[in-house]
Amino acid sequence: MPSPFTPKVVTANDLLQGDVVWLTADDRWSRDMREAELIEDEAHADIRLIEAQAQRSVVVGAYLADARPGATGPKPVHFREVFRTRGPSNYAHGKQVGI
Amino acid sequence: MYSYNDFDEAFVRERVAQFRAQVERRIDGSLTEDEFRPLRLMNGLYLQLHAYMLRVAVPYGTINPTQMRQLAHIAETFDKGYGHFTTRQNIQFNWPKLRDVPDILEALADVEMHAIQTSGNTIRNVTADHFAGAAADEIEDPRPYAELIRQWSTDHPEFQFLPRKFKIAITGSPNDRAVTKAHDIGLRMVRSADGLPGFEVIVGGGLGRTPMVGKVIRGFLPTGDLLPFIEAIVSVWNLLGRRDNKYKARIKITVHEHGIDEIQRLVEDRFVEIRPSFSGVDQDLLAEIKRHFASPDLAERSVDAFEAARRADPSFRSWSDTNLAAHRVDGYAIVTISLKKPGATPGDATAAQMRTMAEIAETFGHGELRISHEQNVILPHVHKADLPAVYAALRAADLATANVGLIGDIIACPGMDYCALATARSIPVAQEIAERFEALKLDHEIGPLKIKISGCINACGHHHVGHIGILGLDRAGVENYQITLGGDGTEDMVIGDKTGPGFACDEITGAIERIVMAYLAERLSPEETFLETYRRIGIAPFKAALYEQGETANAA
């Protein structure tokens, strides 16, 4: 039996800035993961990924990342995705400043 | 050092113009990412976890003050005010924007620098002994040969689509400071029975997921045969190398699969075939290149000021005990500037620090700077009488950490703080270990000890050849750190032994401390180094210190 589908967000890097972005339900790319569309249906996830990957002059390397619901919006599951929401641990650079 | 001729200048400028057009076409949508990626990689541009990253070549680790100042300028203008010196003697900028990259490359070209072949399946930046041209034990300066290889390999039409990347390291000393046995080709200068300089040619070394100690393919190669011989090696591998599986594509696997005897036969045959096509132009070029690397005029002066400062200032004495190496000329020293202040990121320098180092090199160091694969900066020619002034200037710039070769002098890859390939972080582990031993005030008591940390099995942090190696992995969604012991990156290269199960992020520093305490308890005398003790007693006492103590603690 296939394992149950875990919720996902679509994420990528911005083509010009290179920073991390997430796809929102209203088709924007947000720099704040809490604004991302939390996708709970596998077929819908596949479609959203195809739509994201089609935006090849806007983002690079779109993929589906595991996420879970939180009080203020989707939260990352894996530590790599946690780091992507905030930036490096050796300097206060990246998303941990300014968001 | 080498300075560009008209050909070099035109070539680098043309590449900048090409890349500018490629970036424009990527932005306007005429190039897809799949089309653009190989083009940006050819120019050293990666897309990492949080941003683009530009890897700039510092050929064989040699850089002049003007170039160092330009790196500072780039760091301030296009990045976040710092740069990261890597284990391949390059510098990486962690935060460039795509639109700015052509301008950065233009600024690099203004000072005869570039990012060409710092990535991709090409022959990469040739690395060299960071003490080249200055070391007391050197047979000959290896950098003219490194420059010859750079010119030969840059845009070499036969070698632009290799099975995988290809790395060459070269040392002019029998004591290997360039980790030649961990490279696709390692060149170690030796003398023939009748005293002529030549190279011991080593092939098929590497770290990564399948670490291998390189094997000698030619015990003595006359210097005049260098280019045809390495061309023969790359050419044989280019045909045999596995293109079906990127993990099996490196020459170390080719050598392992076919055996060194068969590879040697094929290379020697190919060498005989292509040797006549080298008409001697390469030797004319080499002679021209050698003129660029003439030794600076090292005058004889009194060293009284140095001795007086050592007597008067304990902190200067401590720094000069650890951060100086023997120079070939009496009265001179090779200075290593540690970029390993406890708690700082190994290999990082701010723009202000880069300018200070440039200034010191100009005033006291004959305008020469080197980057070491151990992520420090070297002033190769400083008269001992000038060392008190050099030390004072370094101290004012927070660059006077006295820990070269000690436990705090950790090398670490960027890890998951920056790298898209990483499976765990490296930098915080390095920071915490250095701070722990700084607090314990044990670094001089412990003596020579090399800790090397990689954040994935690709081993940019050379963990396999660390006396203590640490490898960061992802174990079921948690960062986990595996320890190896007894690795050695010198001419007697040894790959470290795994101790057993790994440790969580908050356990790894304690684990390293238990290893070090076990060493201090087991060593025969303070003169017996960690590596010597390990070789004498083996892994068992260290395993006991690592795991049995932990179990007792858990049981209690």
Interface residues (C-beta under 8 A of the other chain):
Chain A: N13 L15 L16 Q17 G18 D19 V20 R56 S57 V60 G61 V77 H78 F79 R80 F83 R84 G87 P88 S89 N90 Y91 H93 G94 K95
Chain B: R26 I27 D28 G29 T32 E33 L47 Q48 L49 H50 A51 Y52 K80 N94 W95 P96 K97 L98 R99 T345 D348 M416 D417 Y418 R425 I427 P428 Q431 D474 G477 V478 E479
